[in-house]
């Protein structure tokens, strides 16, 4: 807080101001990247509620603890800090406030302060992570914030969070923002992540227009009162009565209003600058740019090469929350994450890898077997001057804490006798040498020539449906959605076309020059790396046969 109650000027863009001034009970903001959602929307919403509902409980809902630790809380608390609202002075995280801080007690004291923000006036904010079982049990909230809503599980929200936000009205029932809810996200790309878009139909434009009109009228009357008082003229009593009537009517409308908003990143162009938008258009896959920057609703390819790929069946989230929680809310440590944050890695087993090799973009996809499941742990890509050496180094840096420094490298004939992505060595040799330089052991598994597109399409989609082939259970693909954003988008958008010898994966755009509308990482290169990994792990289960005859080379 500013010293001596001095006023502090803070810039808010038009989108942020609109949300704050309307102050509706239910607010949905579908906003582009760097719109200022955490700093200018989440933080003011939370600060208003903790101050005006002192001693209340204001839940912060995240899909994973990692999300809360690395994205939601840092931006929000950075805003608090810039406004003079300081950590360990005005609030503490993850512990019961010390007596020397003289904090007020909450209306309802939590059973544990481990994942709770406690404020000076007794308000608290439980950090509810949907990947922590029971984190919202027995909770009753006075307000909730749902950040990065496209990743939230709507069933859990509907069964656990929404009912918890409808509790007692004894202390704050007279306030229009009691039991308020803020839902924030960029534009979703899947049906499962689109649940909050339904709030558009619940938003009454006429009611929002009435609210805007009253806000303007309040501002006009307040200015008139100030002008009269500045001139030494006593305002008529009816002006004060009229102003109070406006305040009362506004509160009644705010209490029942749903404010649904869609803002592109361009709304914050005065802060971002035009070059940022141009850079994002250049660097992001088109679908990501359309949804995450421009906030446009984009339909998914329904009859593509991976037409049986479904978010509900094949995507998963897995973080090691015990590791993340042991960071003690140190946001600087949380910025530089390694595989220690991942909860899906068998730390004592080798990691299976495959590559796709190209002149301008190279991919690495990493996975492990778990029973009949193939887990796609993480994918990496490098572009232009960064080649295979840098790609392998990126992998080794991320997995440096992995206990088993051993990879099973699946490769087909495209890795041999070719060097257009490197200098004078073929791809396989460069990859093996770079792993050895990083003190990793490589077990190379040659899987032969690439199989035909039609056969591959049929086999992979049978696997996606959980089927068997010739009496053998195919590995069921599972993809860590947090570690494979670009890969997932590429797979969802990979098409097919009819060739002279049947339909094929539509790879015709791979050799074209990159443009703002057609970026390298949104093409099919990464999907080819994934195909090779699935075929290798499915047909050559070398991770269980280190001493068998399936492995063609040990290095």
C-alpha positions as CSV (number, residue, x, y, z in Angstrom):
1,X,0.0,0.0,0.0
2,X,1.3,3.5,-0.7
3,X,2.9,5.2,2.3
4,X,0.9,7.8,4.2
5,X,-2.2,6.9,2.1
6,X,-0.7,8.8,-0.9
7,X,-2.5,8.2,-4.2
8,X,-0.8,6.1,-6.8
9,X,-1.6,6.3,-10.5
10,X,-2.0,2.9,-12.2
11,X,-2.6,2.3,-15.9
12,X,-5.4,0.0,-16.9
13,X,-6.3,-0.6,-20.5
14,X,-9.9,-0.2,-21.8
15,X,-10.7,-3.9,-21.4
16,X,-9.5,-4.0,-17.8
17,X,-11.4,-0.8,-17.0
18,X,-14.6,-2.1,-18.5
19,X,-14.6,-5.2,-16.4
20,X,-13.7,-3.3,-13.2
21,X,-16.3,-0.5,-13.6
22,X,-19.1,-2.8,-14.4
23,X,-18.4,-5.0,-11.4
24,X,-20.9,-7.7,-12.3
25,X,-21.4,-10.7,-10.0
26,X,-20.4,-13.2,-12.7
27,X,-17.6,-12.1,-15.1
28,X,-16.2,-14.1,-18.0
29,X,-13.2,-12.8,-19.8
30,X,-12.0,-14.6,-22.9
31,X,-8.8,-12.6,-23.5
32,X,-5.7,-12.9,-25.6
33,X,-2.2,-13.5,-24.3
34,X,-0.7,-10.5,-22.4
35,X,-4.0,-8.7,-22.4
36,X,-3.1,-8.2,-18.7
37,X,-5.6,-10.7,-17.4
38,X,-3.7,-11.5,-14.2
39,X,-2.4,-7.9,-13.5
40,X,-5.5,-5.9,-14.6
41,X,-8.4,-8.3,-14.2
42,X,-7.7,-11.1,-11.7
43,X,-5.7,-8.9,-9.2
44,X,-8.3,-6.0,-9.0
45,X,-11.2,-8.5,-8.7
46,X,-9.4,-10.4,-5.9
47,X,-8.2,-7.2,-4.1
48,X,-11.7,-5.7,-4.2
49,X,-13.2,-8.9,-2.6
50,X,-10.6,-9.4,0.1
51,X,-10.9,-5.8,1.2
52,X,-14.7,-5.3,1.0
53,X,-15.4,-8.8,2.4
54,X,-12.9,-8.7,5.2
55,X,-12.5,-12.1,6.9
56,X,-14.1,-13.9,3.9
57,X,-12.9,-16.9,1.9
58,X,-12.0,-16.2,-1.7
59,X,-11.0,-19.3,-3.6
60,X,-8.5,-19.4,-6.4
61,X,-9.2,-22.4,-8.7
62,X,-6.6,-23.9,-11.0
63,X,-6.4,-27.0,-13.1
64,X,-3.1,-28.0,-11.6
65,X,-0.9,-26.8,-8.7
66,X,1.8,-26.1,-11.3
67,X,-0.5,-23.7,-13.1
68,X,-1.3,-21.8,-9.9
69,X,2.4,-21.6,-9.0
70,X,3.9,-20.6,-12.3
71,X,1.1,-18.6,-14.0
72,X,-1.9,-17.5,-11.9
73,X,-0.2,-16.4,-8.6
74,X,3.0,-14.7,-9.9
75,X,1.2,-12.2,-12.2
76,X,-1.5,-11.5,-9.6
77,X,0.8,-11.0,-6.7
78,X,3.2,-9.0,-8.8
79,X,0.3,-6.6,-9.3
80,X,-0.3,-6.5,-5.6
81,X,3.3,-5.6,-5.0
82,X,3.3,-2.8,-7.6
83,X,0.3,-1.3,-5.7
84,X,2.2,-1.4,-2.4
85,X,0.4,-4.6,-1.2
86,X,3.5,-6.5,0.1
87,X,4.1,-10.2,0.8
88,X,5.0,-11.0,4.4
89,X,3.6,-7.5,5.4
90,X,0.0,-7.5,4.1
91,X,-0.3,-11.2,3.3
92,X,1.5,-14.5,3.7
93,X,1.4,-17.7,1.7
94,X,1.4,-21.3,2.8
95,X,1.6,-20.7,6.6
96,X,-0.4,-19.4,9.5
97,X,0.3,-15.7,10.0
98,X,2.7,-15.0,12.8
99,X,1.3,-13.1,15.8
100,X,3.8,-10.3,15.3
101,X,2.0,-9.4,12.0
102,X,-1.2,-8.6,13.9
103,X,-3.5,-10.0,11.2
104,X,-7.2,-10.2,11.9
105,X,-8.7,-13.7,12.1
106,X,-10.8,-15.1,9.3
107,X,-14.5,-15.6,9.8
108,X,-13.9,-19.3,9.3
109,X,-10.4,-20.4,10.1
110,X,-9.0,-23.1,7.7
111,X,-8.0,-26.5,9.0
112,X,-4.6,-26.0,7.3
113,X,-2.8,-23.0,6.0
114,X,-0.5,-25.0,3.7
115,X,-2.1,-23.9,0.4
116,X,-3.7,-20.7,1.6
117,X,-3.0,-17.0,1.2
118,X,-3.8,-15.1,4.4
119,X,-4.4,-11.3,4.3
120,X,-4.0,-8.6,7.0
121,X,-7.8,-8.1,7.4
122,X,-8.6,-11.8,8.0
123,X,-9.5,-12.7,4.4
124,X,-8.0,-15.9,3.1
125,X,-7.6,-17.4,-0.4
126,X,-7.5,-21.2,-0.5
127,X,-5.6,-22.3,-3.6
128,X,-7.7,-25.1,-5.0
129,X,-6.0,-27.4,-7.5
130,X,-8.1,-29.9,-9.4
131,X,-5.2,-32.4,-9.6
132,X,-5.1,-32.5,-5.8
133,X,-7.8,-34.9,-4.7
134,X,-10.2,-33.3,-2.1
135,X,-8.6,-29.9,-2.2
136,X,-12.1,-28.3,-2.3
137,X,-13.8,-30.6,0.1
138,X,-15.8,-28.9,2.9
139,X,-15.1,-25.4,1.5
140,X,-17.5,-22.5,1.5
141,X,-16.4,-19.5,-0.6
142,X,-17.5,-15.9,-0.6
143,X,-16.1,-15.5,-4.2
144,X,-14.1,-17.6,-6.6
145,X,-11.6,-17.0,-9.4
146,X,-11.3,-19.7,-12.2
147,X,-8.1,-18.9,-14.0
148,X,-7.1,-20.5,-17.4
149,X,-10.6,-21.9,-17.5
150,X,-10.1,-23.9,-20.7
151,X,-8.0,-26.3,-18.7
152,X,-10.5,-26.8,-15.8
153,X,-12.6,-29.9,-15.5
154,X,-16.2,-28.6,-15.7
155,X,-17.6,-31.7,-14.0
156,X,-15.5,-31.1,-10.9
157,X,-16.4,-27.4,-11.0
158,X,-20.1,-28.2,-11.2
159,X,-19.9,-30.8,-8.4
160,X,-17.5,-29.2,-6.0
161,X,-16.7,-25.5,-6.7
162,X,-19.9,-23.9,-7.8
163,X,-21.9,-25.4,-4.9
164,X,-19.2,-24.2,-2.5
165,X,-19.6,-20.6,-3.8
166,X,-23.3,-20.6,-2.7
167,X,-22.9,-20.7,1.1
168,X,-23.9,-18.5,3.9
169,X,-24.9,-14.9,3.4
170,X,-24.7,-13.9,7.0
171,X,-21.7,-11.6,6.8
172,X,-21.8,-10.3,3.2
173,X,-25.2,-11.1,1.8
174,X,-26.0,-7.4,1.3
175,X,-23.1,-6.9,-1.1
176,X,-23.6,-7.4,-4.9
177,X,-20.3,-9.0,-5.3
178,X,-20.9,-11.7,-2.6
179,X,-20.5,-15.1,-4.2
180,X,-19.1,-13.4,-7.2
181,X,-17.2,-15.4,-9.8
182,X,-14.5,-14.5,-12.3
183,X,-13.7,-16.9,-15.1
184,X,-10.6,-16.1,-17.2
185,X,-9.1,-17.8,-20.2
186,X,-7.9,-17.4,-23.7
187,X,-10.0,-18.9,-26.4
188,X,-10.3,-22.7,-26.1
189,X,-9.7,-25.0,-29.1
190,X,-11.5,-28.1,-27.8
191,X,-15.1,-28.9,-27.0
192,X,-14.2,-30.0,-23.5
193,X,-12.4,-26.7,-22.8
194,X,-15.2,-24.6,-24.2
195,X,-17.7,-25.0,-21.2
196,X,-17.5,-21.3,-20.2
197,X,-18.4,-20.0,-23.7
198,X,-22.0,-21.0,-22.8
199,X,-22.0,-17.9,-20.5
200,X,-22.5,-15.8,-23.6
201,X,-26.1,-17.0,-23.8
202,X,-26.6,-16.0,-20.1
203,X,-25.3,-12.5,-20.7
204,X,-28.2,-10.0,-21.1
205,X,-27.0,-7.2,-23.4
206,X,-29.8,-4.9,-22.3
207,X,-28.9,-5.3,-18.6
208,X,-25.2,-4.7,-19.3
209,X,-26.3,-1.5,-21.3
210,X,-28.3,-0.4,-18.2
211,X,-25.3,-0.9,-16.0
212,X,-23.1,1.1,-18.3
213,X,-25.7,3.9,-18.4
214,X,-25.9,4.0,-14.6
215,X,-22.1,4.1,-14.3
216,X,-21.9,7.0,-16.6
217,X,-24.8,8.8,-14.9
218,X,-23.1,8.3,-11.5
219,X,-19.9,9.8,-12.9
220,X,-21.9,12.8,-14.3
221,X,-23.7,13.5,-11.1
222,X,-20.6,13.1,-9.0
223,X,-18.7,15.6,-11.1
224,X,-21.6,18.0,-10.9
225,X,-21.6,17.7,-7.1
226,X,-17.8,18.3,-7.0
227,X,-18.2,21.4,-9.3
228,X,-20.9,22.9,-7.1
229,X,-18.9,22.3,-3.9
230,X,-15.8,23.8,-5.5
231,X,-17.7,27.0,-6.2
232,X,-19.0,27.1,-2.7
233,X,-22.6,26.3,-3.7
234,X,-24.5,23.9,-1.6
235,X,-25.9,21.1,-3.8
236,X,-29.7,20.5,-3.7
237,X,-30.8,17.6,-1.6
238,X,-32.4,15.9,-4.6
239,X,-28.9,15.5,-6.2
240,X,-27.7,13.5,-3.2
241,X,-30.9,11.4,-3.2
242,X,-30.6,10.8,-6.9
243,X,-27.0,9.7,-6.5
244,X,-28.0,7.2,-3.8
245,X,-30.8,5.9,-6.0
246,X,-28.3,5.3,-8.8
247,X,-26.0,3.4,-6.4
248,X,-28.8,1.3,-5.2
249,X,-30.1,0.5,-8.7
250,X,-26.5,-0.3,-9.8
251,X,-26.0,-2.8,-7.0
252,X,-29.2,-4.6,-7.8
253,X,-28.3,-4.9,-11.4
254,X,-24.7,-6.0,-10.7
255,X,-25.9,-8.7,-8.3
256,X,-27.8,-10.5,-11.1
257,X,-25.7,-9.7,-14.1
258,X,-23.4,-11.9,-16.2
259,X,-20.7,-9.9,-18.0
260,X,-19.3,-11.9,-20.9
261,X,-16.4,-10.4,-22.7
262,X,-14.0,-11.4,-25.6
263,X,-10.9,-9.2,-25.9
264,X,-8.0,-9.8,-28.2
265,X,-4.4,-9.0,-27.2
266,X,-4.6,-5.9,-29.4
267,X,-6.7,-4.3,-26.6
268,X,-3.4,-3.9,-24.7
269,X,-1.4,-2.7,-27.7
270,X,-0.3,0.5,-25.9
271,X,1.7,-1.7,-23.5
272,X,2.6,-4.5,-25.9
273,X,3.4,-2.4,-29.0
274,X,2.7,-3.4,-32.6
275,X,6.0,-5.4,-32.8
276,X,4.7,-7.9,-30.2
277,X,1.6,-8.7,-32.2
278,X,3.7,-9.1,-35.4
279,X,6.2,-11.4,-33.5
280,X,3.4,-13.6,-32.2
281,X,1.9,-13.9,-35.6
282,X,5.3,-14.9,-36.9
283,X,6.3,-17.3,-34.1
284,X,3.0,-19.0,-33.1
285,X,1.2,-21.8,-35.0
286,X,-1.8,-20.2,-36.9
287,X,-4.4,-21.9,-34.7
288,X,-2.6,-20.7,-31.5
289,X,-2.4,-17.2,-32.9
290,X,-6.1,-17.1,-33.9
291,X,-7.2,-18.4,-30.5
292,X,-4.6,-17.1,-28.0
293,X,-3.9,-13.7,-29.5
294,X,-7.0,-12.7,-31.6
295,X,-9.4,-14.8,-29.4
296,X,-11.3,-16.2,-32.4
297,X,-13.3,-19.3,-32.2
298,X,-11.7,-21.8,-34.6
299,X,-13.2,-25.2,-35.5
300,X,-11.1,-28.3,-35.4
301,X,-10.4,-30.7,-38.2
302,X,-13.0,-33.5,-37.9
303,X,-11.8,-35.9,-40.7
304,X,-8.1,-35.6,-40.3
305,X,-5.3,-38.2,-40.2
306,X,-5.8,-38.7,-36.4
307,X,-9.6,-38.5,-36.6
308,X,-10.0,-40.7,-33.5
309,X,-7.9,-38.4,-31.3
310,X,-10.1,-37.1,-28.4
311,X,-9.1,-34.8,-25.6
312,X,-11.2,-36.7,-23.0
313,X,-9.6,-40.1,-23.9
314,X,-6.0,-39.3,-24.9
315,X,-4.9,-36.1,-23.1
316,X,-3.8,-36.0,-19.5
317,X,-2.2,-33.7,-16.9
318,X,0.5,-35.0,-14.6
319,X,2.5,-32.8,-12.2
320,X,4.6,-33.8,-9.2
321,X,2.8,-31.6,-6.7
322,X,4.9,-32.6,-3.8
323,X,8.0,-31.2,-5.6
324,X,6.1,-28.0,-6.6
325,X,4.8,-27.5,-3.1
326,X,8.3,-27.9,-1.6
327,X,9.3,-24.8,-3.6
328,X,7.5,-22.9,-0.9
329,X,5.9,-20.5,-3.4
330,X,9.3,-19.3,-4.7
331,X,8.2,-18.0,-8.0
332,X,11.7,-17.5,-9.3
333,X,12.6,-21.2,-8.9
334,X,9.3,-22.2,-10.5
335,X,10.2,-20.3,-13.7
336,X,13.1,-22.7,-14.6
337,X,11.4,-26.1,-14.5
338,X,12.9,-29.4,-15.4
339,X,11.4,-32.9,-15.4
340,X,11.2,-32.8,-11.6
341,X,7.8,-31.1,-12.0
342,X,6.5,-34.0,-14.1
343,X,4.4,-36.6,-12.4
344,X,4.2,-39.1,-15.3
345,X,7.9,-40.0,-15.7
346,X,9.2,-43.3,-14.4
347,X,12.5,-41.9,-13.0
348,X,14.3,-45.2,-13.0
349,X,13.4,-46.3,-16.6
350,X,14.9,-45.2,-19.9
351,X,13.1,-42.6,-22.0
352,X,12.0,-43.6,-25.5
353,X,12.6,-41.0,-28.2
354,X,12.2,-40.4,-31.9
355,X,12.9,-37.6,-34.3
356,X,11.8,-35.9,-37.5
357,X,14.6,-34.4,-39.5
358,X,14.2,-31.4,-41.8
359,X,16.3,-28.5,-43.1
360,X,14.4,-25.8,-41.2
361,X,12.7,-27.6,-38.3
362,X,13.7,-30.7,-36.3
363,X,11.5,-32.5,-33.7
364,X,12.1,-34.8,-30.8
365,X,9.2,-36.6,-29.1
366,X,9.8,-38.5,-25.8
367,X,7.7,-41.2,-24.2
368,X,7.5,-44.2,-21.9
369,X,5.4,-47.3,-21.7
370,X,3.0,-47.8,-18.8
371,X,1.3,-51.1,-19.2
372,X,-0.7,-51.0,-22.4
373,X,-0.4,-47.2,-22.6
374,X,2.2,-45.2,-24.5
375,X,2.7,-42.0,-22.6
376,X,3.9,-39.0,-24.7
377,X,5.9,-37.2,-22.0
378,X,7.2,-34.2,-23.8
379,X,8.1,-32.9,-27.3
380,X,10.8,-30.4,-28.4
381,X,11.5,-28.6,-31.6
382,X,14.2,-26.3,-33.0
383,X,14.1,-24.1,-36.0
384,X,16.6,-22.7,-38.6
385,X,20.1,-22.2,-37.2
386,X,19.3,-24.4,-34.2
387,X,19.7,-28.0,-35.4
388,X,19.9,-31.6,-34.0
389,X,22.7,-30.8,-31.6
390,X,20.8,-28.0,-29.9
391,X,17.6,-30.2,-29.9
392,X,19.4,-33.0,-28.1
393,X,21.0,-30.6,-25.7
394,X,17.5,-29.1,-24.9
395,X,16.3,-32.6,-24.0
396,X,19.3,-33.4,-21.9
397,X,19.0,-30.1,-20.0
398,X,15.3,-30.7,-19.2
399,X,15.9,-34.3,-18.2
400,X,19.2,-33.7,-16.3
401,X,17.6,-34.7,-13.0
402,X,16.3,-38.0,-14.5
403,X,17.9,-40.9,-12.6
404,X,18.3,-43.2,-15.6
405,X,20.4,-41.3,-18.2
406,X,19.5,-43.7,-20.9
407,X,17.4,-43.3,-24.0
408,X,16.0,-45.8,-26.5
409,X,16.3,-44.1,-29.9
410,X,13.8,-45.4,-32.5
411,X,14.8,-44.5,-36.0
412,X,13.9,-45.5,-39.5
413,X,15.7,-45.3,-42.8
414,X,15.2,-41.5,-43.1
415,X,17.8,-41.1,-40.3
416,X,20.5,-42.9,-42.3
417,X,22.7,-41.5,-45.1
418,X,21.2,-38.1,-44.9
419,X,22.6,-34.8,-43.6
420,X,20.5,-31.9,-44.8
421,X,19.8,-30.9,-41.2
422,X,23.4,-31.3,-40.1
423,X,26.9,-31.1,-41.6
424,X,28.9,-34.1,-42.7
425,X,27.3,-36.9,-40.6
426,X,23.9,-38.5,-40.9
427,X,21.1,-37.8,-38.5
428,X,21.5,-40.9,-36.4
429,X,25.2,-40.4,-35.9
430,X,24.8,-36.8,-34.8
431,X,22.1,-37.7,-32.3
432,X,24.1,-40.6,-30.8
433,X,27.3,-38.5,-30.5
434,X,25.5,-35.6,-28.9
435,X,23.9,-37.8,-26.3
436,X,27.3,-39.4,-25.5
437,X,28.7,-35.9,-25.1
438,X,26.0,-35.2,-22.6
439,X,26.9,-38.5,-20.8
440,X,23.7,-40.3,-21.8
441,X,23.6,-43.9,-23.0
442,X,21.8,-44.5,-26.3
443,X,20.3,-47.8,-27.3
444,X,19.5,-47.5,-31.0
445,X,16.6,-49.4,-32.4
446,X,16.3,-49.5,-36.2
447,X,12.7,-50.0,-37.3
448,X,13.2,-50.2,-41.0
449,X,11.6,-48.2,-43.8
450,X,8.6,-46.0,-43.0
451,X,5.3,-47.8,-43.4
452,X,2.7,-46.5,-45.9
453,X,0.4,-43.7,-44.9
454,X,-2.8,-45.7,-45.2
455,X,-1.5,-48.6,-43.1
456,X,-0.2,-46.1,-40.5
457,X,-3.4,-44.2,-40.4
458,X,-5.5,-47.4,-39.9
459,X,-3.1,-48.8,-37.2
460,X,-2.9,-45.5,-35.2
461,X,-6.6,-44.9,-35.2
462,X,-7.2,-48.5,-34.1
463,X,-4.9,-47.8,-31.2
464,X,-6.7,-44.5,-30.4
465,X,-9.9,-46.5,-30.2
466,X,-8.2,-49.1,-27.9
467,X,-8.4,-51.9,-30.4
468,X,-6.2,-54.9,-31.1
469,X,-4.6,-55.9,-34.4
470,X,-4.0,-59.6,-35.4
471,X,-4.6,-60.6,-31.8
472,X,-2.1,-58.1,-30.3
473,X,-3.2,-55.3,-28.1
474,X,-2.0,-52.0,-29.6
475,X,-0.4,-49.4,-27.3
476,X,-3.0,-46.9,-26.3
477,X,-1.7,-43.3,-26.9
478,X,-1.8,-40.9,-24.0
479,X,-0.4,-37.4,-24.4
480,X,0.7,-35.0,-21.6
481,X,-1.2,-31.9,-22.8
482,X,0.9,-29.4,-20.8
483,X,4.2,-30.6,-22.3
484,X,3.0,-31.1,-25.9
485,X,0.9,-28.0,-26.9
486,X,2.4,-27.6,-30.4
487,X,2.4,-31.3,-31.1
488,X,-1.3,-31.6,-30.1
489,X,-2.3,-28.7,-32.3
490,X,-0.4,-30.2,-35.2
491,X,-2.0,-33.6,-34.8
492,X,-5.5,-32.1,-34.5
493,X,-4.9,-30.1,-37.7
494,X,-3.2,-32.8,-39.8
495,X,-5.3,-33.5,-42.9
496,X,-5.4,-36.2,-45.5
497,X,-5.7,-36.1,-49.3
498,X,-6.3,-38.5,-52.1
499,X,-3.2,-39.5,-54.0
500,X,-2.7,-41.7,-57.0
501,X,-2.2,-44.7,-54.8
502,X,-4.8,-44.0,-52.1
503,X,-5.1,-41.3,-49.4
504,X,-2.1,-39.9,-47.6
505,X,-1.2,-37.7,-44.7
506,X,-1.2,-34.2,-46.1
507,X,2.5,-33.3,-45.9
508,X,2.5,-31.2,-49.0
509,X,3.1,-28.0,-47.2
510,X,6.3,-29.1,-45.4
511,X,8.7,-27.9,-48.1
512,X,7.1,-24.5,-48.6
513,X,8.8,-21.3,-47.2
514,X,7.5,-20.3,-43.8
515,X,5.1,-17.4,-43.7
516,X,3.1,-15.5,-41.0
517,X,0.1,-17.6,-41.9
518,X,1.9,-20.9,-42.3
519,X,4.4,-21.6,-39.6
520,X,6.8,-24.6,-39.5
521,X,5.8,-25.9,-36.1
522,X,2.1,-26.1,-37.1
523,X,2.9,-28.5,-39.9
524,X,3.2,-32.3,-40.0
525,X,6.9,-32.7,-39.1
526,X,6.2,-33.2,-35.4
527,X,3.4,-35.7,-36.1
528,X,5.9,-37.8,-38.1
529,X,8.2,-37.9,-35.1
530,X,5.3,-39.1,-33.0
531,X,4.3,-41.7,-35.5
532,X,7.8,-43.1,-35.4
533,X,7.8,-43.3,-31.6
534,X,4.4,-45.1,-31.5
535,X,5.5,-47.6,-34.2
536,X,8.8,-48.2,-32.5
537,X,7.4,-48.6,-29.0
538,X,4.5,-50.7,-30.3
539,X,6.4,-53.1,-32.6
540,X,9.9,-53.0,-30.9
541,X,9.4,-52.9,-27.2
542,X,13.1,-52.5,-26.5
543,X,12.6,-50.9,-23.1
544,X,11.8,-54.4,-21.9
545,X,14.4,-56.2,-24.0
546,X,17.7,-54.6,-23.5
547,X,19.5,-57.9,-23.9
548,X,17.4,-59.2,-26.7
549,X,17.8,-59.3,-30.4
550,X,15.5,-56.4,-31.2
551,X,18.0,-53.7,-30.6
552,X,20.3,-53.1,-33.5
553,X,23.0,-51.0,-31.8
554,X,24.3,-50.3,-28.3
555,X,26.4,-47.2,-27.9
